[in-house]
Amino acid sequence: MKKAKLILDDGTEFCGRSFGFDADTVGEVVFNTAMTGYPESLTDPSYAGQILTFTYPLIGNYGVPETGGNELPTFMESERIHPKAIIVADYSETYSHWNAKESLASWLKREKIPALTGIDTRRLTKVLREHGVMTGKIVIEGLDCSEKLEEDYGSINWVEKVSCKEVITYKPDSPLKKVVLVDCGVKANIIRCLLNRGIEVVRVPWDYDFNELQFDGLFLANGPGDPEQCSKTVEHIRTFLNNKEVRPCMGICLGNQLLAKAAGAKTYKLKYGHRSHNQPVRMIGTNKCFITSQNHGFAVDDTTLPSDWEPLFVNMNDGSNEGIRHKQNPWMSAQFHPEACSGPVDTEFMFDEFVKMLNETR
């Protein structure tokens, strides 16, 4: 393994060794505290443009499952790896799992993703928690890097980079309703959850004007980056909300922020985001608390919600918004991931609530 460094914007350096593809790169450095699910995290489009640090010390010990699939990947959340690089404390060269087809290192090299091991991820996480997320660059010893490693993460429309380029339709055996899903970087398990409930899914690009289509409900998917970059999507959602024909709508993660912006609310960037499997959220007006899987760096400002909207969930750690709903119409969203792949399934009932709204709306 070649020697390598992670150098943060503030000059802090972390020395380790390269076990992935040997290439220099730059990205926004973030951390995930989940104990399992690195194949799902790596294929989550919401990590596009970021250098992903796993705080769990041992990564790679159960290898990587089959990466392909028919219409949807069978064991992954998309067709490829999305983080620009990964950082781990201890990479396990030996793996063992009934479902493993290859090692993590071979997968990373095949997809040309840099990866460092031997990094003090506890110290790195503490730096990010105290300072907030920042840009970092990975420099591999011995490489002649002719390109200048600079990038402004916030100025790039990452949603445009990960969204589908054409309309894709997924049909269950006996479709009950048809839903338009706006692909801002959708995870495959969101589509699986809808198909398993008999919903036909029409997946459209992030900037597609879906209002011209015939459908029973709208679904706003997760995705990477700043919601300010998705003004076209917000315009289309606002047109949907102002339509005389009221149809159900549900959003997840970035979908929560885009729905809020379409309603007239504002969003802001969190200091270091929520990326884990153990975020506690409470349903507003109740004592019901759920453990949720999350991956986002921005949040909705509750105080800017219009009077006909209200918060639906609140984060029990920092009090940030975790979902909104309209007071009269069948429109709701969650900042967390109810489909939770990987992670806890406490809130998968939200898909049932969405289907119930579809069935109750003519």
FIROKE-457426 format. One record per residue: x, y, z of N, C-alpha, C in turn; residue in one letter. Coordinates in steps of 0.1 Angstrom, whole numbers, plus 5000, padded with zeros to 4 digits. Layout:
BEGIN
XYZXYZXYZA ...
END
This chain:
BEGIN
500849885000500050005000500950135000M 500650224991501350354991500950445002K 501950515007501650615017500750725011K 499850785020498950885015498550975026A 498051095022497651195032496251245029K 495551275040494351355039494651495044L 494551605036494851735041493551815041I 493151865052491951945054492252095050L 491152165048491252315044491952395055D 491852355067492552435078493952395080D 494452305071495952265072496152135080G 495152085087495351955094495551845085T 496651765088496951645080496751515087E 496351415080496151275085496951185076F 497851105081498651015073498150875074C 498150815062497650675062498250605049G 497550505045497950425033496750405023R 497050395011496050385000495750234999S 494450204999494050064996492950064985F 492650174980491750184968492450214956G 491850294947492450334935493450454938F 494650444932495650534935495450664926D 494850764932494650894925494350994935A 494851114933494551234941493151284939D 492551334949491151384947490851484958T 489751564956489351664965487851654967V 487351684979485851674982485551724996G 484251734999483851785012483951665021E 484651675032484851565041483751555052V 483151435052482051415062482251285069V 481451255079481651135086480251065089F 480250935088479050845091479350755102N 478450755112478650675125478050535124T 477450495113476850365112477850255114A 477350145120478250025123478149925112M 477149935103477049835092476649915079T 476649845068476049895056476949985047G 478249955047479150035038478850015023Y 478349895018478049895004476849985001P 475849985010474750075007475050225008E 475950255018476350395019477150435007S 478050355002478850384991478050404978L 476950344977476150354965474950454967T 474950524978473950624981474350754973D 473550794963473850914956473951044964P 473451044976473551164985474951194989S 475851094987477251124991478151174979Y 477451204968478251254956479051384960A 480251384956481151504958481751504972G 481551404980482051404994483151294996Q 484051325005484951215010484351165023I 483951035022483250975033484150905043L 484050945056484750885067483850795075T 484250675076483550575085484150575099F 483250605109483850615122483950475128T 483150375123483250235128484650195124Y 485450135133486850115131487250015120P 486449905119486749795110485849795098L 486349815086485549825074486149725063I 485249655057485649565046485649415050G 485249385063485349245068484249155062N 483149215056482249125050482149145035Y 483149205029483249215015482149295008G 481949264995480949334987480049234980V 478749254980477849164973477749194958P 476949124951476749144937476349284935E 476949354925476749494922475649514912T 475249414904474349434893472849404897G 472049404888470649374890469849384877G 468549364877467849374864467349524863N 466149554867465749694866466349784877E 466549714889467149784900468249704906L 469249764911470349684918469749594929P 470149474930469549384940470049414954T 471349444956471849454969472449594972F 472349684962472949814963471849924962M 472250044964471250154964471350234951E 472350204942472450264929473450174921S 473650214909474550134900476050154902E 476450254910477850284912478150344925R 479450364928479950434940479850584938I 479350654948479150804946480150884954H 480650844966481650934973482850944964P 483551054965484851074957485950994963K 485850954976486850874983486350834996A 486950735003486550695016487750685025I 487450705038488550705049488150605059I 489050515063488750425074489950415083V 489650365095490750345105491450215102A 490750105099491349975097490649895086D 491249885074490649805064490949655065Y 489949575065490149435066490349375052S 491649325050491949265037491249125035E 490949065046490248935046488848955048T 487948895040486548915042485848775042Y 484648775048483848655049482348685050S 481548645040480148665041479548575030H 478348515033477648425024477348495010W 477148635011476748705000477848784993N 479148764998480248844992480748784979A 480948874969481448844956482848894954K 483248994961484649044959484949134972E 486249174973486649254984486349404981S 486249474992485949624991487049684982L 488349654985489449714977489349684962A 488949564958488849534944487749614938S 486649634945485449714940485849854938W 486549914948486950054948487950074936L 488849984934489849994923489149994910K 488149894909487449884896486650004892R 486150074903485350204900486250324902E 487550304904488550414904488150514915K 487950464927487650544939488850534949I 489450644953490550634963490050604976P 490950544985490550504998491750495007A 491650555019492750555028492450465041L 493450395046493350325058494450365068T 494350335081495350375090495150515095G 494050575092493750715096493150715110I 493450815118492850825132491450885130D 490450805127489150855124488450925136T 488850885148488350945160488751095161R 490051115158490551255158489951335146R 489851275135489251335123487851375126L 487051285132485651315135485551435145T 486451435155486351545165486651675158K 487651675148487951805141486751855133V 486051755127484851795119483651835128L 483551775139482451815148482651955154R 483951985157484252115163484352225152E 484852195141485052305130483852305121H 483252185119482152175108482852105096G 481952055087482551995075483352095067V 484452045061485252125053485852045041M 486352115032486952055020488351985024T 488551875018489851805021490351745008G 491651725007492251654995493051534999K 492951434991493751314993494951324983I 496151304989497351304981498151174982V 498351104972498950974972500450994969I 501350934977502750954976503250894962E 504050974955504650924943503850954931G 502651014932501851044921502251184916L 502351204903502551334897501251404894D 500751474903499351534901499551674894C 499151674881499251794873498051894875S 496951834880495751914882495751974895E 495152094896495052174908493852114916K 494152074928493052004936492252114943L 491252174937490352264943488952244938E 488052264947486652244944485752314954E 484752384949483752454958482552364958D 482352274968481252174969479952244967Y 479752354974478352424974477952484961G 478952514952478652574940478252484929S 478352354931478152254921476752194923I 476052174912474752104912474951954911N 475051894923475351744924474151664920W 472951724922471751654918471651624903V 472051724896472151714881473051594877E 474151584885475151474881474651334884K 473751324894473351184898471951144894V 471151244889469751214885469751134872S 468651054870468550984857468451084846C 468751044834468751134822467451124814K 466651014816465450994809464350934818E 463150934814462050874822462150724822V 462050664834462050524836460850484843I 460150374839458950324845459150194851T 458750174864458750044871457350004874Y 457049884870455649834872455649714880K 454749704891454549584898453649494890P 453349374895452549284888451149334885D 450549394896449149444895449149584900S 449549684893449649824898448349874903P 448349934915447149994921447050144918L 448150214919448250354916449550394909K 449550504903450750554896451350674902K 452650674905453250784912454450834904V 454550964903455751024897456851044907V 458050984905459151004915460151094909L 460351204915461451304910462751254915V 463651214906464951154909465951264911D 466151294924467251394927468551314932C 468451184931469551094936468950984944G 467850924938467050834946467750704950V 467550654962468050524966467050414961K 467650304957466850194951465850144960A 466050144973465050084983463850174984N 463850294980462650384980461750324969I 462350294957461550244946461050104950I 461850024957461449884961460249894970R 460349994980459250004990457950044983C 457950124973456750164965456250044957L 457149974950456749854942456149744950L 456749724962456149624971454749654976N 454349774975453049814979452049834967R 452449784956451649784944451549914936G 452649994938452650134932453450124919I 452950174908453750194896454550324898E 455850314895456750434897457250484884V 456950614881457450674869458550774874V 459850734872461050804876461450904866R 461451034870461751134860462951214865V 463751274856464951354859464551474868P 465551524875465351624886464651754880W 464951794868464351914862463251894852D 462651774853461551734843460251794848Y 459451854838458151904842457151794842D 456951734854456051624855454651664855F 454351794856452951834857452151804845N 452751774834452051744821451651594821E 452151514830451851374830450551344838L 450051224835448851174843449351084854Q 449051114867449551034878448651064890F 448850974900447950974912448651044924D 449951054924450651114935452051144931G 452751224939454051274937455051234948L 456151184944457151144954458451214951F 459051284961460251364960461451284967L 462351244959463451164964464551234971A 465451164977466651214984467651254973N 468751314977469751354968470851434975G 471951464968473151534974473051684973P 473851754981474151894979473051994984G 473252114980472452234985471152234977D 469952244984468652254978468552384969P 469352484972469352604964469652584950E 470352474947470752434933469652374925Q 468452344932467352284925466152374923C 466452494918465352584917464352544906S 464752474896463852414886462852314892K 463352234901462552134907461552194916T 461952294924461152374933459952434925V 460252494913459252554905458152454901E 458552334897457652234893456752184905H 457452174916456652124928455652234932I 456052364931455152474935453952474925R 454152444913453052434903452152314907T 452652204911451852094916451052124928F 451652204938450952234950449752334947L 449952414937448952524933447852464924N 448052344920447052284911445652264918N 444652294911443252274917442952134921K 443552034913443451894916444451854927E 443951834939444851804950445151654950V 446451624949446951484949448051474960R 448151354965449151324976450551354972P 451351394981452851414979453551364991C 454751294989455651255000457051284996M 457851335005459251365002460151295012G 461351265008462351205017463651285016I 464251325027465551385028465651515020C 466351525009466351645000464851674996L 464051574994462651594991461951675001G 462351655014461751735025462051885023N 463351915020463752045018463152115006Q 463052034995462452094983460952124984L 460252034992458852054994458652185003L 459552195013459452315022459752445014A 460752445005461052554997459952594987K 459252494982458152514973456952574980A 456852544993455852595001456152745006A 457452775005457752915009458752925020G 459252815025460152805037461552825032A 462452835042463952845039464652725045K 465852705039466752595044468052655048T 468852575056470152625060471152495061Y 472452525061473352415062473752385077K 473652255080474052215094475552215095L 475952225108477452235110478152115105K 477751995108478351875102477351765098Y 476151805097475151715092474751595100G 473751515095473351395102473651275092H 474551185096474851075088475150955097R 474050875099474150765109472850685108S 472850575116471650485117470950505131H 471350605139470850615152470350745156N 469750825146469250955149467850945155Q 467650985168466250985174465451095169P 464251075164463251175161461951155168V 461251265171459951255178458851305168R 457751235168456651295160455951405168M 455851525162455351645169453951615174I 453651655186452351645193452151505199G 453151425199453051285205454351265213T 454351155221455551105227456250985220N 455850965207456350865199457750905194K 458750825197460150855192460650735184C 461350765173461750665164463250675162F 463950565160465350565156465450555141I 466250645135466150665121467550665114T 467550625101468750635093468750765086S 469850835086469950975080471150995072Q 471151085062472251125054471951265048N 472251375055471951505049472851615056H 473051715049473851825054473151955055G 471851955050471052075051469752045058F 469052145063467852125071466852235068A 465552215071464452315069464452405082V 464252535080464052625091462552635094D 462252565106460852555110460152695111D 460952795115460352925118459852995105T 460252945093459853015081458752935074T 458252835080457152755073455852845073L 455152855062453852925061452852875071P 451852955074450852915085450052795082S 449952755069449152635066450052505066D 451352515070452252405071452652395086W 453152275090453652255103454752145103E 455652155113456652045115455951915118P 456451805112455951675115456751595125L 458151605123459051535132460151635137F 460751615148461851695153462951605157V 464251645155465451575159465651595174N 465751475181465851485196467251525200M 468251525191469651555195469851705194N 469451765183469751915181468551995179D 467351935179466052015177465852055162G 466552015153466352045139465151975133S 464652035122463451975116463751845110N 462751755111462851615105461651575097E 460851675093459751655084458651755085G 457851775075456751875075455551805069I 454351875072453151835066452251955064R 451351945054450252045053449152025062H 448552125067447452105077446152055071K 445952075059444652025053444951925041Q 445851945033446051865021447051745024N 446951635016447751515018449151525014P 449951625020451351645016452151635028W 453251545028454051535040455451495035M 456451505044457851465041458551435053S 459751365051460551325062462051355059A 462751415068464151445065465051325066Q 464551225074465251095075464850995064F 465350875065465150775054464150665060H 462850665057461950565062462250425055P 462850425043463250305037464450235043E 465250315050466450275058467150155052A 467850165042468650055036470150105035C 470950085044470750005056470250095068S 469950025079469450095090468250045096G 467650115107466450065114465250095105P 464250005107462950015099461850075107V 462050155118461050205126459950285119D 460450355108459450455102459050415088T 459150285084458750245071457250255069E 456550275081455050295080454650415072F 455650505070455350625062454950595048M 455450485043455050445029453650395029F 453250325040451850285041450950405042D 451350505050450550625051450350695037E 451450695029451450755016450450675007F 450550545007449650464999448150485004V 447950495017446650525022446050655017K 446950755016446550885011446150874996M 446950794989446650764974445250704973L 444950604981443750534980442550614984N 442750714993441650804998441450914989E 442350944979442151064970441651014957T 440651074952440151034939440951094928R 
END
